[in-house]
Amino acid sequence: MNDDDDSEFARLIPGVKRLQTDRINQFRQRNRNKITPTAPRQETAIEDDATFWAAPQRDTYFNSGLQKKLQRRIRQGLIRPEASLDLHGCRQQEALQMLQHFLADALQQQMRMIVIIHGQGYRSQNDAILKPLVQRWLTGRPEVLAWCPAQPRDGAAGASYVYLRSG
């Protein structure tokens, strides 16, 4: 189309603007209307939240909207982590606070893949403490699209890959 055609078209159909590109990002348009500002989420004490501990423990978590190919790439460790957080030696509340701050920083820096090192619980008297705590907490976060055990080079069962929603 040349400039004469554009001006003729604009005269015939007022209020219509020419698109810069003919490609449409459907995902952005679908979610644009759903994004609403919310009040800051209040964290509750884990010991007081019986429903938190009653939830069944999972080995992995993938949001139902993630493609199978992306899930496989996450599981195989093909997406390299951009940052990691080591929670060894932390108490439960301290670990959750550190995790919350780390996740907020990662989202602010628009990171997609991070690693949380929680340990396997070898020094615990019974079972692992931090591993199920971290995994249950991550499952409840809307900004976390997936988590699964890391590959041996990144910590194996003592660490989790966490895939985050893009900003």
N, C-alpha and C positions, 0 to 999 in steps of 0.2 A: 504494500500500500504506500502510495506517495502522500505528500502533504495535502494535496487537493482532495484526495479521497477521505483523509482523516477529517478535514474541516467539513466536508459534505456530510459525513457520517455523524459528526458531533452536532451539526445543525439539525439533522433529522431526528436524532435520539439525544435529547438534552440530558445532562447529568451522568452520562456514561464516559468512563475514562479508559484509555488504552492500557492494557496490561503490559508490564515490563517483561514478563516471561509468560509462557503458556503452560508452565508446569505448576501444579498445585500440590502443596504439602498437606495432605489430608490429615495426617496425625496432628499437626499443630492446630488446624482449624477445628478438629473435633474436640480437642482439649482446651482450647482457648476459652470457651464459655464455662467450662467446669471449674476453672481456677478461681477460687474465692479466698479472700484473706480470712484467716482464722485467728482466734486468740492463741497465745503461746500455750503449748501443751504442758500441763502440770504433771510432773513425775511423782508417783506415789512410792512409798517405802515398799520394797519387795517383800519383806517379812510380813507385812500387813495384808498383802494382796493374795488371798487364797486362790483366786481364779488364775492368777499368773502361774502358780506352781501346779495347778490341776491340769494345765494344758499338756497334751502328750508331747513327748520329745521327738524331734525329727532328725534325720541325718542330713537332709538337704531341704531347701526351700526355693522354689522358682515361682514367680508370679505367673499366673495363667496366660498373660498376654505376651510372654517372651517366646520368641521363635525357638524351635528345637535346635536349630543350628547354633544359635547364640548360647543356649543352655549347654550344649556339648563343648563349645569353645571355653566357656567359663569353667566347667568341670575339669577339662583337660589342662587348664592353666595357660591357654594360648593368649589370653588377654593379660598383659603384664600389669601387676599392681602399681599404682602411682604413689602409694604411701602405706605405711604399716603402723600398727599400734600394738605394743607389747604389754599385756596385763599380768604377767607373771608376778606373783607375790602380792597382788592387790586383794583387799577385802571386797566383798560383794558391792556395797554401796559406792566405795571408791572406784571400783572397776566400771560400774554403770555411769558414774559421773564423767570419768575419763572418756568412756565410749561415746557418751552423748556429746561432749565438747568436740571430740575428734570427728564424729560424723557431721556435726554442724560446720566445722572448718573445711572438711572435704567437700561438702555440698557447696559452700561458699566459693571454693576454688574450682568448682565444676569438675571434680574428679569423678570417674565412673567406676573404677575398680580399686578396692583397698583390701588389705589383709589385716585381720584381727588375730593376734597371737594370744590364745587363752590358755594354752597348755592342755595336757591330757589328764591331769589329775593324779599323777603317780604318787605325789606326796600327801594326797588327801587320805584321811583315815578310811573313808568309805568309797564313794564314787567321786568323780570330778565335780567341782562346784562351779567354777567359772564358765566352763564350756556350755553346759545346758542353760545357764543364766544368760550368757551372751546370745546364744542361738534363739532362745525364746523372746528376748528383748528385740532382737533384729527382726524376727517374724512379725511383730506387731507394729513395725514402723512403716508408714506409707512411702517413705523415700527409699526404702530398700526393696529392690526388685528381685534379688536372689542372694542366697548364700549357700555355700557348700564347703566340704573339707578341702583344704589346700593340697597341692601336689607336694611330694617329699622335699623338693628343693625350697619350698616356701613354708615348711613346717608340718606337713602331712596332717594327721588327725588332731594335732595340737594347735592348728591355725585354721581360719576360715576365710575363703574368698568372699568378699561382699561386693555385689554389683549394685550401683546406685542409679536412681532416676536422674535424668539430665535436667538441668535447671531450666 
